[in-house]
Structures are given as structure tokens and as C-alpha cells.
Amino acid sequence: MSTEDPAFGDREPQNMSREELARVADEFGDTQVVSKPPKWPVAGTKAEKRSERLAALLFALSALSAIAFVVTFSVWPQAYVSPFDNGYIWYKLYTPVVGSTFAIAVLSLGVGMIAYIRRFFPDEVSVQQRHDGPSGELARKTLAAQYREAGDDVGIPRRSLIMRLALSAGGLFGVAAGVLAIGPFVRQPWKGGGQAALWITGWKPLNGETVYLRLKTSVTGEIVRLRPEDMKPGAMMTVFPFRESDRGNEELLVAAEHASDSPVMLIRLPPGTPVHKRPGQENFNYGDYYAFSKVCTHLGCPASLYDSQNHISLCPCHQSEFLITDSAKPVFGPATRALPQLPITVNNEGLFVARGDFIEPIGPAFWEIRSRQG
């Protein structure tokens, strides 16, 4: 292909050197390179070698951290362990290790790129005239030559160690990000069928033993069971499951308090408050007393900022609001599923007890869960 453009003269673009194409690209872009001094006028100095080692070290650290993240995320034990059981330290370290390895991978990769740019990119000063409309065909063809020339200017082709480490760090970080994105979908939440951890909570009756509504106090191991007269109209209390077989067993009592699906809001509505109940859950309440999971169905934060005047439970994390008088249906914010309701009653001792476990999963919604609402 020939061209009559004066920038090429009588030469074919395919017969021009890369330097000539890059110079022609500047002319097509109406760009004037005022100055472009090399970053390292004398190659191979000790200062240049130190800069190379710094960039290589950062990229290597990013790659190793990405590998550590993938291994930790995949094989580190993450199931809840009581503070009194073996393996508790490993359980407590899971989140810090996963977070720190991913953070180091991101930070090292970013700092390594910044360090390389600052220490090896020439301080070019150029002036380009502004033009409206798209670039011409020849300008687009010569753009690649500019990029290749820029690569030569920063010494990428001759710094093979840094280039390999940078590519490895970028690739491994991509793998780590992919594992982070798809990892939660790999685990099987339905393992165990009807007894899967997703379906069962600490409120499930075991061996016919009564499950009481217990109020947590500042005294470890103290048992405070609730009665209807303990609450005034408009009050809300957070309660946890308690069985008489747990009494005196501090380990089991602490485990019930720490279980992510245990916290329940016990709410007493003012007498005569109109309430809409979900089909099949008409008898889950006891008079004006209603019990709902405290775990927000958006991302699992505690949705327990209770507005007694408007009967709304607010999640402070992302502002989801649940209307208690409409079966804790979400009325604002990102949550799309109502808070699960715990069936409660009062036994012959006058104490609140659970009539059974929740009939739907606790916590964030996903595509297989729908609220059982009318």
C-alpha cells in the first residue's frame, strides 16, 4: 500500500523502521517531544540495579502473597470453634490471614508498578495540539510503534526478570481474585439434606428438651430467662437459645451466644397494633410478642436498630428497613427477603420458649431462597 501523505514521502510504511514509524506517529498526532532524557544515562549502575531489585522484590512478594491467599482460602479450617476447643486459634486466624495475604498481593503489585514507573520511565515532556474527531487510518497504524518505542525507553525488553515477575504477579493476582469471586459458590450449603447447617440453628429442639429465650448479661454463664412481664410495650430485647442441660456448662453457653444464626429480636408491640402475618405463620407470635432473626437478609449485619414508633427494624450497615407489623418485610434498602420469624409461646412456668426452629434459612438471601410471604 502506498501513500501520498507528506509524513511518509515516497516510502511505504511497512518498509520503515520502528523509530521512523514512531516519529511519524508523533507528526500525525501533531505532537512535539520537547525533551525525553533517559532515566539512567549510564546503564548498569549500582543505583539502577537497586531499583531493579526493588521492583522485582515487590512483584515477587505480590506473587507469593497471591499463592498464600489461594491456599489459605481453599484449605484453612473456617468452621466455628469454641474458645475452649482445640483449633480455636486456627479459626480466629482465618479471617486475618485471608485478608492480609490478599491485601499484600494487591498492595505489592500496585507499589511495584509505581516503583517501576517512577524509576525507569523517562521524564518526557511533550506538547500535543488538540483536534476534534477520530484519528486517521495511518495514525492508528503507527500507534503500535509508539508503544513499542515506549517499551524500549523504559527498558522492559532487557529487564527479563522484572517482566517475568510482573507477569507472574499479575496472573497470580488474577487467579486469587477469581478464587475470591467464585469460592463461595463452590461450597455445598445443602450438604446434610434436611439437617444441613443452613437449615438448622441453635433453636432446634433436641431430644424433646425445652428451648428457652435467654437474655445475655455482662456476667459470663449467668442465666436470665424472660417472662412477658419483663418487657414494656414497644420494647425490644436480643435473646439466645438456652436448654437446662447447658446450665453450668460455660462452653455451651458461650457457643450459643457466638453462633451467627442464634441472635433473635424479641419485640413487644403496643396492644391493638394491626399486624399482617405470613400464611402458615399465623400462630408464631404470643399475643403482642414477636420474635425475628436479628441477622439482616442482605449481607448478615445485625438488623436491630428498632424504631418502636414506626415498628421498623433498621440494619445500620446498608440501611435496609424491615416492617415488623408486616412480618418483618423489607420496605427500604437492598434487602429483598423478610427476616425469618421464630415461633414462640409461654410455658406453664410463665417463661418464653421456642415452639420450634426457624422454617427458613437465616441470613443473606440468594437465588434459591424466597420469603414465605402472602
C-alpha atoms as one frame of an Amber mdcrd trajectory, in Angstrom:
protein
   0.000   0.000   0.000   1.387   3.360  -0.916   0.520   6.739   0.460   0.929
  10.276  -0.645   0.964  11.672   2.867   3.933  14.051   3.219   4.896  12.474
   6.522   5.863   9.304   4.638   7.133  10.861   1.453   7.721   8.193  -1.139
   8.309   5.400   1.396   5.945   2.546   2.275   5.005   2.297   5.997   5.867
  -1.410   6.071   9.406  -0.586   4.940  10.038   1.958   7.678  11.854   1.238
  10.922  10.069   1.340  14.250  11.835   4.587  15.194  10.720   6.179  11.941
   7.139   4.976  12.434   7.109   6.336  15.978   8.350   9.698  14.703   5.682
   9.713  12.019   3.094   8.837  14.694   4.117  11.963  16.607   3.678  14.010
  13.462   0.242  12.529  12.780  -0.786  13.288  16.338   0.517  16.833  15.960
   2.797  16.124  18.915   6.167  17.682  19.627   8.516  15.893  22.014  10.232
  18.734  23.833  12.559  16.562  25.905  12.967  12.882  26.792  16.131  12.366
  28.798  16.869   8.728  29.697  16.206   7.817  33.329  19.568   6.124  33.593
  22.067   7.833  31.215  24.700   5.311  32.229  23.349   1.753  32.120  24.233
  -0.826  34.746  24.972   1.494  37.669  24.538   0.309  41.256  21.568   2.643
  41.690  19.846   1.149  38.646  20.469  -2.378  39.912  19.000  -1.463  43.306
  15.897  -0.109  41.575  15.571  -3.306  39.565  15.871  -5.434  42.674  13.252
  -3.334  44.490  10.713  -3.710  41.678  11.475  -7.429  41.350  11.107  -7.919
  45.123   7.705  -6.212  45.155   6.406  -8.284  42.251   7.741 -11.477  43.837
   6.064 -10.562  47.144   2.779  -9.990  45.305   3.021 -13.370  43.574   3.825
 -15.235  46.797   1.011 -13.454  48.665  -1.461 -14.367  45.923  -0.425 -18.027
  46.215  -0.735 -17.858  50.012  -4.223 -16.363  49.682  -5.417 -19.124  47.343
  -4.039 -21.836  49.643  -5.473 -20.213  52.776  -8.877 -19.594  51.243  -9.064
 -23.161  49.957  -7.749 -25.333  52.806  -7.663 -23.287  56.027 -10.251 -24.518
  58.602 -13.005 -21.924  58.872 -15.837 -23.668  60.739 -16.706 -22.124  64.088
 -14.701 -23.493  67.020 -15.497 -22.681  70.634 -12.799 -20.788  72.566 -12.475
 -23.845  74.796 -11.838 -26.334  71.962  -8.665 -27.315  70.150  -8.291 -25.460
  66.886  -9.800 -22.206  68.150  -6.624 -20.252  67.339  -6.698 -21.514  63.738
 -10.348 -20.474  63.470  -9.599 -16.989  64.826  -6.668 -16.531  62.435  -8.597
 -17.480  59.271 -10.051 -14.048  58.514  -6.877 -12.056  59.368  -4.704 -14.354
  57.250  -7.076 -14.317  54.264  -7.425 -10.537  54.466  -3.724  -9.807  54.944
  -2.499 -12.091  52.140  -4.975 -10.622  49.652  -4.124  -7.073  50.770  -0.391
  -7.685  50.455  -0.879  -9.160  46.971  -2.792  -6.063  45.826  -0.533  -3.574
  47.584   2.736  -5.136  46.426   1.570  -5.327  42.824   0.462  -1.695  42.859
   3.566  -0.390  44.645   5.782  -2.453  42.331   4.204  -0.892  39.251   4.529
   2.585  40.739   8.153   1.956  41.686   8.979   0.727  38.185   7.278   3.692
  36.532   8.953   6.237  38.804  12.425   4.719  38.468  12.528   3.686  34.803
  10.029   5.715  32.772  11.775   8.701  31.126  10.575  12.146  32.156   9.188
  13.002  28.742   7.806  16.457  28.084   5.540  16.639  25.031   3.122  19.145
  23.592   0.144  17.898  21.575  -2.359  20.028  19.740  -5.996  19.219  20.368
  -8.071  18.078  17.382 -11.701  17.026  17.189 -12.846  13.814  15.543 -11.227
  10.366  15.227  -7.617   9.724  14.231  -6.823   8.866  10.642  -6.066   5.371
   9.397  -2.315   5.907   9.139  -2.216   7.423  12.613  -3.817   4.326  14.039
  -1.358   2.081  12.187   1.646   3.880  13.626   0.362   3.886  17.207   1.770
   0.413  17.876   5.234   1.687  17.015   4.894   4.349  19.688   4.039   1.733
  22.318   6.970  -0.433  21.304   9.301   2.524  21.447   7.956   3.385  24.918
   8.767  -0.169  25.966  12.340   0.287  24.799  12.603   3.614  26.611  11.707
   2.042  29.976  13.951  -0.968  29.404  11.279  -3.677  29.594  12.815  -5.976
  26.923  16.210  -6.055  28.682  14.795  -6.469  32.193  13.524 -10.022  31.755
  13.449 -10.833  35.490  11.204  -7.895  36.318   9.000  -8.595  33.305   8.551
 -12.265  34.264   7.857 -11.425  37.900   5.407  -8.668  36.954   3.533 -11.009
  34.625   3.541 -13.742  37.278   2.302 -11.362  39.952  -0.451 -10.041  37.685
  -1.510 -13.526  36.645  -1.499 -14.944  40.167  -3.398 -11.926  41.464  -5.998
 -12.612  38.778  -6.235 -16.205  39.991  -6.613 -15.007  43.599  -9.358 -12.578
  42.588 -11.122 -15.359  40.691 -10.939 -17.712  43.673 -12.326 -14.961  45.889
 -15.207 -14.387  43.474 -16.246 -17.987  42.842 -15.050 -19.669  46.060 -18.296
 -19.197  47.996 -20.250 -20.843  45.174 -18.114 -23.997  45.258 -19.013 -24.990
  48.806 -22.137 -27.105  49.137 -24.563 -25.376  51.535 -27.066 -28.243  51.303
 -24.668 -30.954  52.496 -26.587 -32.988  55.047 -30.004 -32.602  53.439 -32.666
 -31.603  55.927 -30.044 -31.476  58.680 -27.713 -29.161  56.737 -26.170 -26.326
  58.740 -28.013 -23.865  56.503 -31.359 -25.152  57.783 -30.612 -25.909  61.447
 -29.947 -23.361  64.201 -29.467 -23.486  67.952 -33.228 -23.026  68.360 -33.974
 -26.519  67.073 -35.412 -28.745  69.865 -33.155 -31.697  70.696 -34.421 -34.844
  72.372 -37.628 -33.076  73.344 -35.797 -30.600  75.591 -37.371 -27.158  76.031
 -35.538 -24.237  74.402 -35.904 -21.047  76.455 -35.395 -17.447  75.381 -32.384
 -16.281  77.355 -31.158 -12.725  77.841 -27.399 -12.230  77.639 -25.841 -10.303
  80.539 -22.382  -8.986  81.336 -21.790 -11.953  83.648 -20.491 -14.993  81.770
 -22.625 -18.036  82.457 -25.476 -16.130  84.096 -28.922 -17.441  83.110 -31.729
 -14.911  82.713 -34.898 -16.351  81.181 -37.606 -13.938  80.072 -41.262 -13.591
  81.038 -43.889 -11.466  79.300 -43.978  -9.013  82.211 -40.252  -8.302  81.749
 -40.985  -6.170  78.671 -42.928  -2.950  78.240 -44.971  -2.203  75.082 -42.629
  -1.062  72.311 -39.587  -2.746  73.871 -37.084  -4.941  72.030 -34.589  -7.401
  73.541 -31.955  -9.639  71.979 -32.298 -13.247  73.131 -30.398 -16.503  72.669
 -31.362 -20.191  72.940 -30.932 -21.940  76.282 -31.537 -25.511  77.455 -31.382
 -26.679  81.034 -28.756 -29.222  80.004 -26.493 -26.235  79.158 -26.678 -24.801
  82.674 -23.270 -24.718  84.298 -21.520 -25.517  81.011 -19.816 -22.241  80.155
 -18.518 -23.614  76.872 -22.003 -24.382  75.542 -23.432 -21.108  76.816 -20.706
 -19.072  75.095 -21.090 -21.109  71.898 -24.835 -20.320  71.809 -24.087 -16.625
  72.164 -21.429 -16.646  69.454 -23.279 -18.710  66.847 -24.020 -16.436  63.886
 -27.605 -17.666  63.479 -28.613 -17.522  67.168 -29.446 -13.850  67.878 -33.183
 -13.139  67.864 -35.092  -9.908  68.421 -37.972 -10.324  70.853 -40.364  -7.422
  70.313 -43.466  -6.420  72.209 -45.845  -4.370  70.081 -48.257  -1.909  71.716
 -51.657  -3.533  72.375 -54.043  -3.318  69.445 -51.337  -2.783  66.820 -52.598
  -4.120  63.465 -50.307  -6.850  62.137 -50.135  -8.679  58.814 -48.971 -12.288
  59.220 -47.489 -14.564  56.611 -49.562 -17.590  55.577 -48.607 -20.580  57.692
 -47.120 -18.400  60.430 -50.310 -17.027  61.939 -49.552 -18.595  65.355 -45.814
 -17.881  65.516 -46.340 -14.968  67.903 -47.538 -14.931  71.504 -50.060 -12.131
  71.820 -48.226  -8.865  71.182 -44.828 -10.585  71.356 -42.987 -11.403  68.115
 -39.539 -12.918  67.587 -37.487 -12.376  64.420 -33.942 -13.250  63.447 -31.537
 -10.422  64.134 -29.423 -11.277  61.080 -30.075  -8.997  58.094 -31.054 -10.867
  54.949 -28.881  -8.609  52.815 -25.319  -9.287  53.995 -25.751 -10.591  57.538
 -25.288  -7.467  59.664 -27.288  -7.086  62.902 -30.619  -5.518  61.893 -31.560
  -4.491  65.416 -31.892  -0.709  65.475 -35.567  -0.764  66.428 -37.877   2.197
  65.844 -40.763   1.481  68.199 -42.951   4.296  66.860 -42.906   3.089  63.247
 -42.316  -0.591  64.118 -39.256  -0.734  61.856 -36.052  -2.681  62.412 -33.091
  -0.977  60.720 -29.825  -2.546  59.612 -27.074   0.080  60.112 -24.713  -1.398
  57.528 -26.657  -0.664  54.333 -29.841   0.914  55.655 -32.255  -1.965  54.991
 -35.522  -1.489  56.853 -37.929  -4.244  57.923 -41.532  -3.543  58.875 -42.232
  -5.690  61.934 -46.011  -5.257  61.666 -45.849  -6.731  58.143 -43.987  -9.927
  59.080 -40.611  -8.109  59.009 -40.961  -7.495  55.291 -38.189  -5.305  53.765
 -39.559  -1.868  52.910 -36.337   0.012  52.147 -32.740  -0.709  51.215 -31.007
  -3.569  49.413 -32.513  -6.474  51.417 -35.057  -8.462  49.390 -36.145 -11.120
  51.897 -38.080 -10.759  55.137 -36.442 -11.561  58.462 -37.265 -15.184  59.406
 -39.723 -15.455  62.298 -39.158 -17.713  65.292 -42.298 -19.432  66.640 -42.626
 -18.686  70.363 -45.030 -19.237  73.256 -45.103 -19.155  77.063 -44.897 -22.421
  79.021 -46.656 -23.349  82.262 -43.842 -21.668  84.227 -44.673 -18.357  82.577
 -41.391 -18.321  80.632 -40.872 -17.645  76.932 -39.911 -20.753  74.967 -39.389
 -21.581  71.306 -42.052 -23.765  69.742 -39.607 -24.945  67.105 -36.755 -23.859
  64.855 -36.993 -21.320  62.037 -38.729 -22.697  58.967 -36.423 -20.850  56.546
 -32.664 -20.189  56.441 -31.105 -17.401  58.443 -29.000 -14.676  56.878 -28.336
 -13.291  53.402 -30.664 -14.212  50.571 -29.546 -15.855  47.340 -31.216 -17.106
  44.204 -32.647 -20.269  45.786 -34.336 -18.547  48.735 -37.629 -16.678  48.661
 -39.598 -15.227  51.543 -42.674 -17.189  52.518 -44.928 -14.179  52.302 -48.524
 -13.657  51.287
